[in-house]
Structures are given as C-alpha cells and as structure tokens.
C-alpha cells in the first residue's frame, strides 16, 4: 500500500506542476490587463493569439436595446420574449454564424429563444462600460469546480476598451437591479435614481450609489465605501452619506439663483451676440498678423 501511495505521488507531480504553471501564466496575463477567455455578447475576438477584441455593432445594438427596455420598466422575461418575437439572434446564434463565416465550422447548438439568464447577465456586466474585470472565479486545480472570488480580489482595469453603454445608463440600471430584488416590484421604479451617474465622491472620485434601505431616508453613498468599507489599503473611503432631499433643496436653490439673475444673463448674452462680428474680425486680423510673423521667423531661420 505504501508503494502504491509513493507511485501515485510521483505520477501526480507533473500534473500538479503543469497546473501551477498554467495558473501562473493566466494570472500574469490578467495582471497585465490582457483578456484570457471568451468576450461577452456585443464583442468578438479579432486575434485569438493576442486575445484582442472589438465591438460587434450588430450585437451592440441589441445590448443597448436591452438596457433601454429595462430602464423603461420591462422585466427580464418580457425583454427575452420581445427579442425572441422580433427574431433577434441570440448570443449562441451569432457565435455559430461567426464560426461558419470564417470557415472554421461549428458544432454549436444555437437556440433562437432568448433566455432570462442571458438578459440578467448582460444588464449586470460592467464590461459594457469599458471595464475589464477578471479573476471573478478561481479553481484549486485545472479541472476543478469554479469558486466565486470576492469583489475586492478581482483584477479590474477601467477604460480598458471601447464601451457599448454609457456610464449613466449603466449606473441607473444597477440601481434598478438592486431595487427590483424586492418582491413587491411590479414594473414601477421603487427607488429614485435621478442623480445616478451625476454624483462622484469628492475624496476618491468614485461614483455615488443610491441606498435602498427601508429604515433610512433615500440617500447616496460613496461607491468605494459601498464596496470596500473604510479600509484604505484596499481602496476604501468614508460613506459621504448624502440625502436626496438635501440634493433636491440644493438643486432648487441653484435654479432659483439662475432665475433671479436671468435678466442679467440674457443682457450679457445679447451683448455677446451683438459684439460677436467685431470679435471675429479682430480675431481674424490677429490671426493674419501671427501668420505674417510666423512666415518672417521661418525666413530668418
């Protein structure tokens, strides 16, 4: 029995070593900001060796439509049914189509029916705003089961590629996703997200997220604090708790100030319009003078 154990361990060494090497290579690529797997629906791989990718505009239009419909109050199932009824290709259908177009052939089974998990996955994926988020899962061995990794351990590169969805739209959808987890959602916004995408923390620059706690007045809090708490070593911050009624009051005061000074602003605008021809003539004259001086300097040089 001991001999069998020794032989088993000896045979296991090369497998373990290979597994360690593969994990190291993948980890290094992720740290360098290089994508290492299939890209989400809306993008396609342009070079499999360098793992470069670009936007598939046909699929990107579908992604934008999904975000638009969700913000209009549609649910996952309703969106999925709509896309199916409209005959819009599913992610698997486009993948199969692309394989067949490049002559590589494909045995992919593609259904024309959109699935609810596809819709929810698209709506929550920050890849669509240009964020490269990797190491979301890990394995103890190559063929082992996936284990979810905490958000603070993800390898994140922002503005890593061209986005399909603008940040404000994505932020509003994330707020709605949180709000609709409540069982009483019936296609109506439960929490106001009017300021989502417009507020940023004055200390760390992170976007502010609306809070959906029923025991507190509607408010916004720092995104870094929401993810990491106050631990500065992992990118944390302080809450910067800002109530929506305070924001409303500030906005109203600003509008009142604008209204109070509107006559002065209009007068200044009319004066600017009246003086514009003279300003343009002066600018043109200045430009001609500078061009002459530049020509002389070139001759001297």
C-alpha positions in Angstrom: 0.0 0.0 0.0 2.8 2.4 0.8 4.5 1.6 -2.6 1.2 2.4 -4.3 1.0 5.8 -2.5 4.6 6.7 -3.4 3.9 5.8 -7.1 0.7 7.8 -7.0 2.5 10.9 -5.6 5.3 10.6 -8.2 2.8 10.4 -11.0 0.9 13.4 -9.6 4.0 15.7 -9.5 4.0 16.6 -13.3 0.2 17.2 -13.3 0.5 19.5 -10.2 3.5 21.3 -11.7 1.7 21.8 -15.0 -1.4 23.1 -13.2 0.7 25.6 -11.2 2.4 26.9 -14.4 -0.9 27.3 -16.2 -2.4 29.2 -13.3 0.7 31.4 -13.1 0.5 32.3 -16.8 -3.2 33.1 -16.6 -2.6 35.2 -13.5 0.2 37.2 -15.1 -1.9 37.9 -18.2 -4.8 39.1 -16.1 -2.4 41.4 -14.0 -1.2 42.9 -17.3 -4.8 43.7 -18.3 -5.0 41.1 -21.1 -8.2 39.2 -21.7 -7.9 35.5 -21.3 -11.3 34.0 -22.3 -14.4 34.5 -24.5 -15.7 38.0 -24.7 -19.3 38.9 -23.7 -22.1 39.3 -26.3 -21.6 42.5 -28.2 -17.9 42.0 -28.8 -15.9 39.5 -30.8 -12.3 38.2 -30.8 -10.2 39.8 -33.6 -7.0 37.9 -32.8 -7.0 34.6 -30.8 -3.3 34.7 -30.2 -3.1 38.2 -28.9 -6.7 38.0 -27.5 -7.7 41.3 -28.9 -11.4 42.1 -29.4 -13.7 44.7 -30.9 -17.4 45.7 -30.9 -19.8 43.7 -33.0 -22.1 46.6 -33.9 -25.0 44.3 -34.8 -24.9 42.7 -31.4 -24.1 46.0 -29.6 -27.4 47.5 -30.8 -29.2 44.6 -29.1 -27.3 45.2 -25.9 -28.3 48.9 -25.9 -31.9 47.9 -26.6 -31.9 45.6 -23.6 -30.6 48.4 -21.3 -33.2 50.8 -22.8 -36.1 48.4 -22.3 -35.1 47.6 -18.7 -35.0 51.3 -17.8 -38.5 51.6 -19.3 -39.7 49.2 -16.6 -39.6 45.9 -18.5 -38.6 42.7 -16.7 -36.1 40.0 -17.8 -38.8 37.7 -19.1 -40.6 40.4 -21.1 -37.4 41.6 -22.7 -36.4 38.0 -23.6 -39.9 37.3 -25.1 -39.7 40.6 -27.1 -36.2 39.8 -28.6 -37.4 36.3 -29.5 -40.6 37.5 -31.2 -38.6 40.1 -33.1 -36.3 37.3 -34.4 -33.2 39.0 -33.0 -30.3 36.4 -33.0 -29.2 35.0 -29.6 -25.6 35.1 -28.5 -25.1 31.5 -29.4 -26.6 32.1 -32.9 -24.2 34.9 -33.6 -21.3 32.8 -32.3 -22.2 29.9 -34.6 -22.7 32.3 -37.5 -19.3 33.8 -37.0 -17.6 30.4 -36.8 -19.3 29.3 -40.1 -18.4 32.6 -41.8 -14.6 32.2 -41.1 -14.7 28.6 -42.4 -13.7 27.0 -39.1 -17.0 25.1 -38.9 -19.0 24.8 -35.7 -21.0 22.1 -33.8 -22.5 24.7 -31.6 -26.2 24.1 -30.8 -27.9 27.5 -31.0 -31.4 28.2 -29.9 -33.4 31.1 -31.3 -35.1 31.6 -27.9 -33.7 34.2 -25.6 -33.1 33.0 -22.0 -33.7 35.1 -18.9 -30.2 34.5 -17.5 -28.7 36.0 -20.7 -30.7 39.2 -20.1 -29.7 39.4 -16.4 -26.1 38.7 -17.2 -25.9 41.5 -19.8 -27.5 44.0 -17.5 -25.1 43.4 -14.7 -21.8 43.1 -16.7 -19.6 46.2 -16.4 -17.6 45.0 -19.4 -20.1 47.1 -21.4 -18.8 50.4 -19.9 -15.2 49.5 -20.8 -14.2 47.8 -17.5 -12.0 44.7 -17.7 -12.9 42.7 -14.7 -11.0 39.4 -14.3 -10.4 36.7 -11.6 -14.0 36.6 -10.7 -13.7 32.8 -10.3 -10.8 30.5 -9.2 -10.1 26.8 -9.2 -7.9 24.7 -6.8 -6.9 22.6 -9.9 -7.3 22.9 -13.7 -10.4 20.7 -14.0 -11.8 21.5 -10.6 -15.0 23.4 -9.8 -15.2 27.2 -10.1 -15.3 29.1 -6.8 -16.5 32.7 -6.7 -13.9 35.3 -5.7 -14.8 38.3 -3.5 -15.2 41.6 -5.4 -12.2 43.3 -3.7 -10.0 40.5 -5.1 -11.0 41.0 -8.7 -8.4 42.3 -11.1 -10.1 45.4 -12.5 -8.9 47.7 -15.3 -11.2 50.6 -16.0 -11.4 52.2 -19.5 -9.7 49.2 -20.9 -11.7 49.1 -24.2 -14.5 50.9 -26.1 -17.8 50.8 -24.2 -21.1 49.9 -25.7 -23.2 51.5 -22.9 -22.6 54.9 -21.3 -21.8 55.1 -17.6 -25.0 56.9 -16.6 -27.3 54.3 -18.3 -25.3 51.5 -16.6 -25.4 53.2 -13.2 -29.2 53.7 -13.4 -29.7 50.1 -14.4 -27.6 48.9 -11.4 -29.8 50.9 -9.1 -32.9 49.4 -10.6 -31.4 45.9 -10.3 -31.0 46.4 -6.6 -34.4 48.0 -6.2 -36.2 45.3 -8.1 -34.9 42.5 -5.9 -37.7 43.4 -3.5 -40.7 41.1 -4.0 -43.2 43.9 -4.5 -41.7 45.2 -7.7 -44.4 45.5 -10.4 -42.8 47.3 -13.3 -42.6 50.6 -11.4 -39.4 52.3 -10.0 -39.3 51.8 -6.3 -36.3 54.0 -5.5 -35.5 57.3 -7.2 -32.2 57.2 -9.2 -32.4 60.7 -10.7 -28.9 61.6 -9.6 -27.2 58.3 -10.6 -24.3 58.9 -13.0 -24.0 62.5 -11.9 -22.6 62.3 -8.4 -19.0 61.5 -7.6 -17.1 61.2 -4.3 -15.1 64.4 -3.6 -12.3 62.4 -1.9 -11.7 59.3 -4.1 -13.7 60.2 -7.3 -15.8 57.0 -7.1 -19.4 57.2 -8.4 -22.0 57.7 -5.7 -24.7 54.9 -5.4 -28.2 55.3 -4.1 -29.0 53.5 -0.9 -32.2 51.3 -0.8 -32.5 50.7 2.9 -36.1 51.0 4.1 -35.0 52.1 7.5 -33.2 55.2 6.2 -34.3 58.2 4.1 -33.3 57.9 0.4 -29.7 58.9 0.0 -26.4 58.3 -1.9 -23.2 56.9 -0.6 -19.6 56.6 -1.9 -19.1 53.6 -4.3 -15.7 52.8 -2.8 -17.1 52.8 0.7 -20.0 50.6 -0.5 -17.5 48.0 -1.9 -14.6 48.1 0.5 -15.8 50.0 3.6 -13.2 52.3 5.3 -10.2 50.1 4.6 -7.9 52.5 2.7 -5.4 49.7 1.9 -8.0 48.0 -0.4 -9.4 51.3 -1.9 -11.9 52.1 0.8 -13.3 55.5 1.7 -15.8 57.1 4.0 -19.6 56.9 3.3 -20.2 60.6 2.4 -23.8 59.9 3.1 -25.9 62.5 1.1 -29.7 62.5 1.4 -31.7 63.0 -1.7 -33.9 65.7 -0.1 -30.7 67.7 0.6 -29.7 67.3 -3.1 -33.2 68.4 -4.2 -33.0 71.5 -2.0 -29.6 72.5 -3.4 -30.8 72.0 -6.9 -33.9 74.1 -6.3 -31.8 76.9 -4.8 -29.5 76.8 -7.8 -32.4 77.1 -10.2 -33.8 80.0 -8.1 -30.5 81.8 -8.4 -30.4 81.3 -12.1 -34.0 82.6 -12.4 -33.1 85.6 -10.2 -30.2 86.5 -12.4 -31.8 85.6 -15.7 -32.3 89.2 -16.9 -28.6 90.0 -16.4 -27.6 86.7 -18.1 -29.8 87.4 -21.1 -28.5 91.0 -21.4 -24.9 89.7 -21.3 -25.8 87.1 -23.9 -27.4 89.7 -26.2 -24.3 91.9 -25.8 -22.1 89.0 -26.7 -24.1 88.3 -29.8 -24.0 92.0 -30.8 -20.2 92.1 -30.3 -19.6 88.8 -32.0 -18.9 90.2 -35.6 -16.4 92.7 -34.2 -14.7 90.0 -32.1 -14.5 87.7 -35.1 -13.0 90.5 -37.2 -10.4 91.2 -34.5 -9.6 87.5 -34.2 -9.1 87.3 -38.0 -6.9 90.3 -38.0 -4.8 88.8 -35.1 -4.5 85.5 -36.9 -3.3 87.2 -40.1 -0.7 89.1 -38.1 0.6 86.0 -36.4 0.8 84.2 -39.8 2.9 87.0 -41.2 5.2 86.9 -38.1 5.5 83.1 -38.4 6.4 83.5 -42.1 9.2 86.0 -41.3 10.5 83.8 -38.5 10.7 80.9 -40.9 12.6 83.0 -43.4 15.1 84.2 -40.7 15.5 80.6 -39.6 
